[in-house]
C-alpha cells in the first residue's frame, strides 16, 4: 500500500476492519489457564478452562476489534472485547467514533468489513456519517435476477450481479452485489449426483455497499481488505496475543500500549522510507539498505534500524559509538537520523492552526 494520497489537501481513506481472531491457546495459557479442545458436537465458543483446582465452564476469550488505514497500514481505532460476535449497535458506536480521530484533510472515507459487521445499525451509522462502505454479507439472501448475470471478461468463469434489496428490519433498500464461482465436480471415477437447483452449482460471495460502479469493480475494491489479516497477525506477534492479567481493565490498557507501539513502528518505517527518497544524488549512488522498509514487517525493520553492529569506545573522558563502514545498514541509519533532525526544525501546521483543523487533538487534550 502506498502512502496517503494528497490532492489539494483531499485524502481518501479506506479502513479495513476486522473483529480479529479469538486470542488462542498460547494467550490463554499466559493467563494461567489450560485450554481444552471442545468435544465433538459442542460449540467452540464455549471452551472448558482449568485454573488451579477451579473448573470454569464457558469462559469467553478476548476478541479485539482492529481498524487499519489502507494507505499507511496504521492502526486507526479499535477496542478489546469479550470473545463473542460483535453486535450491530457496537459496530455503529465504533463507526460514529471515527470522525473525532480524522484530520481535517480527509474528505472521503470508505469502510470495508467482513460479514460480522453487516447489520442495519452499521449501515445506518455509515450513512449518517457520510462514509461509503462495503460489508460482507451474513444472513441476508437477496433474490438476484437470473438474466442479469454477466462476466467482466469473456474468458472468466466468474459471474457478477447486483440488486436493490431491503432485508427484514431495515428501513430502506440497499445495493447488494455478488459474484458466483462454478463449483468443480470431483468425479474420481464415480457417479456424480446432479444438482437439482442452479444455485447449488455455484459458490456465492455477496456484499452490501454504497459505492457506485460495476459489481466486479466493487468486489475488487473489497478484496484489498485481505491485507488487513496480515496486519492483525503482525499485531498479534508483537504482543497482542499475550494476556498479562486476569483483569479485563489491565488487559485493555495493555492492548492500547501494544497498538501504540505498533503505530510508532509504522511511523518509523514510513519516515525511514521517505528519508531515502529525498536523499541527495551523491547519497543515492551508495547502496540503500532502508529502501522498501515500509513494506517490511516490524521484525525486519528492527534488524535494519536497531540491531546494528557497533563498538563503544571511551577515551579522554569522551564516549563514542562507532559503526562499520562496511555495513550497508549504517549509511541508511545515519541518513535516517539526519532526516529526523531536519524534520524537527520544520513548522508544525497542525499546532499553529494555519492548515486543516485537527479534531483528534481535542480528544488528546492538546
C-alpha positions as CSV (number, residue, x, y, z in Angstrom):
1,X,0.0,0.0,0.0
2,X,1.3,3.4,-0.8
3,X,1.4,6.5,1.4
4,X,-1.5,8.8,1.9
5,X,-2.7,10.3,-1.4
6,X,-2.9,14.1,-1.2
7,X,-4.6,16.1,-4.0
8,X,-5.4,19.7,-2.9
9,X,-5.4,18.6,0.7
10,X,-8.1,16.0,0.0
11,X,-7.5,12.5,1.2
12,X,-9.4,9.3,0.5
13,X,-9.0,6.9,3.4
14,X,-10.0,3.3,3.3
15,X,-10.4,1.5,6.6
16,X,-10.4,-2.3,6.6
17,X,-11.6,-3.5,9.9
18,X,-12.0,-6.9,11.4
19,X,-13.0,-8.4,14.7
20,X,-9.7,-10.3,14.8
21,X,-9.4,-13.9,15.8
22,X,-10.0,-15.3,19.3
23,X,-6.8,-15.0,21.2
24,X,-5.8,-18.6,21.1
25,X,-4.2,-21.3,23.2
26,X,-0.8,-19.5,23.9
27,X,-2.6,-16.4,25.0
28,X,-5.0,-18.3,27.3
29,X,-2.1,-20.3,28.8
30,X,-0.4,-17.0,29.6
31,X,-3.4,-16.2,31.8
32,X,-2.7,-19.3,33.8
33,X,-5.5,-21.4,32.3
34,X,-5.2,-24.7,30.5
35,X,-7.1,-24.9,27.2
36,X,-9.1,-28.0,26.2
37,X,-10.3,-28.5,22.7
38,X,-14.1,-28.6,22.5
39,X,-15.6,-32.0,22.2
40,X,-17.3,-33.1,19.0
41,X,-20.8,-31.7,18.8
42,X,-20.0,-28.9,21.2
43,X,-19.9,-25.2,20.1
44,X,-16.3,-23.9,20.0
45,X,-17.4,-20.6,21.6
46,X,-17.7,-22.3,25.0
47,X,-14.4,-24.0,25.8
48,X,-13.6,-25.5,29.2
49,X,-10.9,-24.0,31.3
50,X,-9.0,-25.2,34.3
51,X,-7.5,-22.6,36.6
52,X,-5.8,-24.2,39.5
53,X,-8.4,-26.5,41.0
54,X,-11.4,-24.5,39.9
55,X,-13.3,-25.7,36.8
56,X,-14.7,-22.8,34.7
57,X,-17.2,-23.6,32.1
58,X,-18.0,-21.4,29.1
59,X,-15.4,-18.8,29.8
60,X,-15.0,-16.4,26.8
61,X,-11.7,-15.3,25.5
62,X,-10.7,-11.8,24.3
63,X,-11.5,-10.8,20.8
64,X,-10.3,-7.3,19.8
65,X,-11.7,-5.2,17.0
66,X,-9.0,-3.6,14.9
67,X,-9.3,-0.9,12.3
68,X,-6.5,0.0,9.9
69,X,-5.8,2.6,7.3
70,X,-5.2,1.2,3.9
71,X,-2.7,3.8,2.6
72,X,-0.3,3.6,5.6
73,X,-1.3,0.4,7.3
74,X,-1.5,2.2,10.6
75,X,-3.8,1.2,13.4
76,X,-6.7,3.7,13.4
77,X,-9.2,2.7,16.1
78,X,-10.4,-0.4,17.9
79,X,-11.2,-1.9,21.3
80,X,-10.7,-5.0,23.3
81,X,-13.9,-7.0,23.9
82,X,-15.2,-10.4,25.1
83,X,-14.9,-13.3,22.7
84,X,-18.3,-13.2,21.1
85,X,-19.8,-12.0,17.8
86,X,-19.9,-8.2,17.7
87,X,-23.4,-6.7,17.8
88,X,-24.7,-4.2,15.3
89,X,-25.1,-1.5,18.0
90,X,-21.5,-1.9,18.9
91,X,-20.3,-1.6,15.3
92,X,-22.4,1.6,14.9
93,X,-20.9,3.1,18.1
94,X,-17.4,2.4,16.7
95,X,-18.3,3.9,13.3
96,X,-19.6,7.1,15.0
97,X,-16.3,7.4,16.9
98,X,-14.2,7.6,13.7
99,X,-14.8,11.3,13.0
100,X,-13.1,12.6,16.1
101,X,-9.9,10.8,15.0
102,X,-9.8,12.0,11.4
103,X,-7.7,15.0,10.4
104,X,-9.5,17.8,8.6
105,X,-7.7,17.0,5.3
106,X,-9.8,13.8,4.9
107,X,-12.7,14.4,2.6
108,X,-14.0,10.8,1.9
109,X,-13.8,7.5,3.8
110,X,-14.5,4.0,2.6
111,X,-15.2,1.4,5.2
112,X,-14.6,-2.3,4.5
113,X,-15.7,-5.0,6.9
114,X,-16.3,-8.7,6.9
115,X,-19.6,-10.5,7.4
116,X,-19.7,-9.8,11.2
117,X,-20.2,-6.1,10.6
118,X,-23.3,-6.2,8.4
119,X,-26.4,-5.0,10.2
120,X,-28.9,-2.2,9.8
121,X,-27.2,-0.3,12.6
122,X,-23.8,-0.3,11.0
123,X,-25.2,0.6,7.6
124,X,-27.3,3.4,9.1
125,X,-24.2,4.7,11.1
126,X,-22.1,4.8,7.9
127,X,-24.8,6.7,6.0
128,X,-25.2,9.2,8.8
129,X,-21.5,9.9,9.0
130,X,-21.3,10.2,5.2
131,X,-18.9,7.2,4.7
132,X,-19.0,4.8,1.8
133,X,-19.0,1.2,2.8
134,X,-18.6,-2.4,1.6
135,X,-19.7,-5.1,4.1
136,X,-19.6,-8.8,3.6
137,X,-23.0,-10.5,3.7
138,X,-24.0,-12.8,6.5
139,X,-27.6,-13.7,6.9
140,X,-29.2,-11.8,4.0
141,X,-30.5,-13.6,1.0
142,X,-31.1,-11.2,-1.9
143,X,-33.1,-12.6,-4.9
144,X,-30.8,-11.8,-7.8
145,X,-32.3,-11.6,-11.3
146,X,-31.3,-14.6,-13.4
147,X,-30.9,-12.7,-16.6
148,X,-28.6,-10.0,-15.2
149,X,-25.6,-12.2,-14.6
150,X,-22.5,-11.0,-16.6
151,X,-18.8,-11.7,-16.9
152,X,-16.2,-8.9,-16.6
153,X,-14.1,-10.7,-19.2
154,X,-15.0,-13.2,-21.8
155,X,-12.6,-15.9,-20.6
156,X,-13.6,-15.5,-16.9
157,X,-15.6,-18.2,-15.2
158,X,-16.8,-15.8,-12.5
159,X,-20.1,-14.0,-13.0
160,X,-21.4,-10.9,-11.3
161,X,-24.8,-9.4,-10.4
162,X,-26.5,-6.7,-8.4
163,X,-29.9,-5.8,-6.9
164,X,-31.5,-3.2,-4.7
165,X,-32.8,-5.2,-1.7
166,X,-34.4,-4.4,1.6
167,X,-33.7,-7.1,4.3
168,X,-36.2,-7.6,7.0
169,X,-35.8,-5.0,9.7
170,X,-34.0,-2.4,7.5
171,X,-35.7,1.0,6.9
172,X,-34.9,1.1,3.2
173,X,-33.3,-0.9,0.4
174,X,-29.6,-1.0,-0.1
175,X,-27.4,-2.2,-3.0
176,X,-26.2,-5.7,-2.9
177,X,-23.5,-7.0,-5.3
178,X,-22.4,-10.6,-5.7
179,X,-20.1,-12.9,-7.6
180,X,-20.6,-16.6,-8.2
181,X,-18.0,-19.2,-9.0
182,X,-18.9,-22.6,-10.5
183,X,-18.1,-25.5,-8.2
184,X,-15.7,-28.1,-9.5
185,X,-17.3,-31.5,-9.7
186,X,-15.0,-34.2,-8.2
187,X,-15.9,-37.3,-10.1
188,X,-12.9,-39.6,-9.3
189,X,-14.4,-42.4,-11.5
190,X,-17.7,-42.4,-9.5
191,X,-21.2,-41.3,-10.5
192,X,-21.8,-37.6,-9.6
193,X,-25.1,-36.6,-8.3
194,X,-26.5,-33.8,-10.4
195,X,-27.7,-30.6,-8.7
196,X,-31.4,-30.0,-8.9
197,X,-31.2,-26.2,-8.4
198,X,-28.9,-23.9,-10.3
199,X,-27.8,-22.1,-7.2
200,X,-26.3,-25.4,-5.8
201,X,-23.8,-25.4,-8.6
202,X,-22.1,-22.2,-7.5
203,X,-20.3,-20.6,-4.6
204,X,-21.5,-17.1,-3.9
205,X,-19.9,-14.0,-2.3
206,X,-22.4,-11.3,-1.5
207,X,-21.7,-7.7,-0.3
208,X,-23.8,-4.7,0.7
209,X,-22.3,-1.4,-0.5
210,X,-23.0,2.3,-1.1
211,X,-20.4,2.5,-3.8
212,X,-21.3,3.0,-7.4
213,X,-19.9,1.3,-10.5
214,X,-19.9,-2.2,-11.8
215,X,-20.3,-5.1,-9.3
216,X,-16.9,-6.6,-10.2
217,X,-15.2,-3.2,-9.5
218,X,-16.8,-3.0,-6.1
219,X,-15.8,-6.6,-5.2
220,X,-12.2,-5.9,-6.3
221,X,-12.2,-2.9,-4.0
222,X,-13.3,-5.0,-1.1
223,X,-10.7,-7.7,-1.8
224,X,-8.0,-5.2,-0.9
225,X,-9.2,-5.7,2.7
226,X,-7.4,-9.1,2.7
227,X,-4.1,-7.3,3.7
228,X,-5.9,-6.4,7.0
229,X,-5.5,-10.0,8.1
230,X,-1.7,-9.7,7.7
231,X,-1.7,-6.5,9.9
232,X,-3.8,-8.3,12.5
233,X,-1.3,-11.2,12.5
234,X,1.6,-8.8,12.8
235,X,0.0,-7.0,15.8
236,X,-0.6,-10.4,17.5
237,X,3.0,-11.4,17.0
238,X,4.2,-8.1,18.5
239,X,2.4,-8.8,21.8
240,X,-1.3,-8.5,21.3
241,X,-1.7,-12.3,21.7
242,X,-0.4,-12.2,25.2
243,X,-2.8,-11.7,28.2
244,X,-0.7,-10.3,31.1
245,X,-3.5,-10.1,33.6
246,X,-6.8,-11.7,34.7
247,X,-8.4,-8.3,34.9
248,X,-10.1,-7.0,31.8
249,X,-9.2,-3.4,32.5
250,X,-5.5,-4.2,32.8
251,X,-5.6,-6.2,29.6
252,X,-7.4,-3.3,27.9
253,X,-4.6,-0.9,28.9
254,X,-2.0,-3.4,27.6
255,X,-3.9,-3.7,24.3
256,X,-3.7,0.1,23.8
257,X,0.0,0.1,24.6
258,X,0.7,-2.7,22.1
259,X,-1.2,-0.9,19.3
260,X,0.5,2.4,20.2
261,X,3.9,0.6,19.8
262,X,2.7,-0.8,16.5
263,X,1.8,2.7,15.2
264,X,5.2,4.1,16.4
265,X,7.0,1.4,14.4
266,X,4.8,2.1,11.4
267,X,5.7,5.8,11.6
268,X,9.4,4.9,11.9
269,X,9.2,2.8,8.8
270,X,7.4,5.4,6.7
271,X,9.8,8.2,7.8
272,X,12.8,5.9,7.1
273,X,11.4,5.1,3.6
274,X,10.8,8.7,2.9
275,X,14.3,9.7,4.1
276,X,15.8,7.6,1.3
277,X,13.6,9.2,-1.3
278,X,14.7,12.8,-0.5
279,X,18.4,12.0,-0.2
280,X,20.9,13.8,-2.5
281,X,22.2,12.4,-5.7
282,X,25.5,11.6,-4.2
283,X,23.9,9.6,-1.4
284,X,21.7,7.8,-3.9
285,X,24.8,6.3,-5.5
286,X,25.5,4.3,-2.4
287,X,23.6,1.1,-1.6
288,X,20.3,2.0,0.2
289,X,19.6,-0.6,2.8
290,X,16.4,1.1,4.0
291,X,14.7,1.1,0.6
292,X,11.4,-0.8,0.8
293,X,11.4,-0.8,4.6
294,X,7.8,0.4,4.7
295,X,6.7,-2.9,3.4
296,X,8.8,-4.9,5.8
297,X,7.4,-6.4,8.9
298,X,8.4,-4.9,12.3
299,X,10.8,-7.8,12.9
300,X,12.7,-7.0,9.7
301,X,12.6,-3.3,10.5
302,X,14.3,-3.9,13.8
303,X,17.2,-5.6,12.0
304,X,17.6,-2.5,9.8
305,X,17.1,0.3,12.3
306,X,18.1,-1.1,15.7
307,X,20.2,-4.2,15.6
308,X,23.3,-2.7,14.0
309,X,26.7,-3.9,15.0
310,X,28.7,-1.1,16.7
311,X,31.7,-0.6,19.0
312,X,31.6,1.7,22.1
313,X,34.9,3.4,22.9
314,X,35.8,5.7,25.8
315,X,38.8,8.0,25.5
316,X,39.8,11.2,27.2
317,X,36.5,11.5,29.0
318,X,34.5,11.1,25.8
319,X,32.4,8.1,24.9
320,X,31.9,7.4,21.2
321,X,29.9,4.8,19.3
322,X,31.5,3.6,16.0
323,X,29.7,1.7,13.2
324,X,31.4,-0.3,10.5
325,X,31.6,1.4,7.1
326,X,31.2,-2.0,5.5
327,X,27.8,-2.4,7.0
328,X,25.3,-1.0,4.4
329,X,22.7,-0.5,7.1
330,X,24.8,2.0,8.9
331,X,24.7,4.5,6.0
332,X,21.0,4.3,5.8
333,X,20.7,4.6,9.5
334,X,22.7,7.9,9.7
335,X,20.7,9.2,6.7
336,X,17.6,8.5,8.6
337,X,18.8,10.3,11.8
338,X,19.8,13.3,9.7
339,X,16.4,13.4,8.2
340,X,14.7,13.3,11.6
341,X,16.8,16.3,12.7
342,X,15.7,18.2,9.6
343,X,12.0,17.4,10.4
344,X,12.3,18.6,13.9
345,X,13.1,22.1,12.7
346,X,10.2,22.4,10.4
347,X,6.9,24.2,11.1
348,X,4.1,22.1,12.5
349,X,0.9,23.4,10.8
350,X,-1.3,21.2,13.0
351,X,-0.3,23.2,16.1
352,X,-0.5,26.8,14.9
353,X,-3.8,26.4,13.1
354,X,-2.6,27.5,9.7
355,X,-3.7,24.4,7.9
356,X,-6.6,22.0,8.2
357,X,-8.4,21.5,11.5
358,X,-7.3,18.7,13.7
359,X,-10.3,17.2,15.5
360,X,-8.2,14.5,17.2
361,X,-6.2,17.0,19.2
362,X,-9.3,17.8,21.3
363,X,-9.6,14.2,22.2
364,X,-5.9,14.1,23.3
365,X,-6.4,17.4,25.3
366,X,-3.8,19.2,23.2
